Amino acid sequence: MPFRVGLDHYQVEGIHGYFEHEHSQPQPFVVSVRVDLIDEVRDEVLSSTVDYALLQKAVDAVILESKPIRLLEKMGTDIAKFIQSRVDVESIFIRIEKPNAPLPHPGGLPFIEYTWNRTE
C-alpha cells in the first residue's frame, strides 16, 4: 500500500470568518492535512514523496496570505487546490478546526473535514 504523508494540528492565526468583525483580529485555526501518495516511495528520494513543508506552505498560503475567507469549506478546498497544483497525489484529507468561533455559548469545537480523491 502506498504511504500517507501528513501534517497534524498545525496552528496558525488568520483573519477569516463569516462575520465582518472576525476580519479585524486574528484568531487560531488548527489544520491537519494528509495526502495519499500515488506511487511507492523510492529509497531516500524526497522527490518520490510529499515534503511536509509543502503541506505547511499550502496552509500558510490560504490562511496567512489570502484575503478573508468567510467559510471554512472554501478554505479547505483552497488548501487542496494548492497541493494539487504542485504534486500528484491519490487523495487529500483536510480538517480545519476553529476553536474561537463565535458560538451562542461556550462548548464544542467547530470544524470541517474535506476529502478530495483523484477518481472524483
RAQUIHU-V637418 format. One record per backbone hydrogen bond with DSSP energy under -0.5 kcal/mol. NH is the residue of the N-H (numbers start at 1). CO is the residue of the C=O. If there is no record, write none. Layout:
# RAQUIHU-V637418
NH | CO
NH | CO
This chain:
# RAQUIHU-V637418
5 | 35
7 | 33
10 | 31
11 | 9
12 | 10
12 | 29
14 | 27
16 | 14
17 | 69
22 | 19
23 | 20
24 | 21
25 | 21
27 | 14
29 | 12
30 | 97
31 | 10
31 | 29
32 | 95
33 | 7
34 | 93
35 | 5
36 | 91
37 | 3
37 | 35
38 | 88
45 | 42
46 | 44
48 | 45
49 | 46
51 | 49
54 | 51
55 | 51
56 | 52
57 | 53
58 | 54
59 | 55
60 | 56
61 | 57
62 | 58
63 | 59
64 | 59
64 | 60
65 | 60
74 | 71
75 | 71
76 | 72
77 | 73
78 | 74
79 | 75
80 | 76
81 | 77
82 | 78
83 | 79
84 | 80
85 | 81
86 | 83
87 | 83
89 | 87
90 | 36
91 | 36
92 | 116
93 | 34
94 | 114
95 | 32
96 | 112
97 | 30
98 | 110
100 | 28
101 | 98
103 | 101
110 | 98
112 | 96
114 | 94
116 | 92
118 | 90
120 | 117
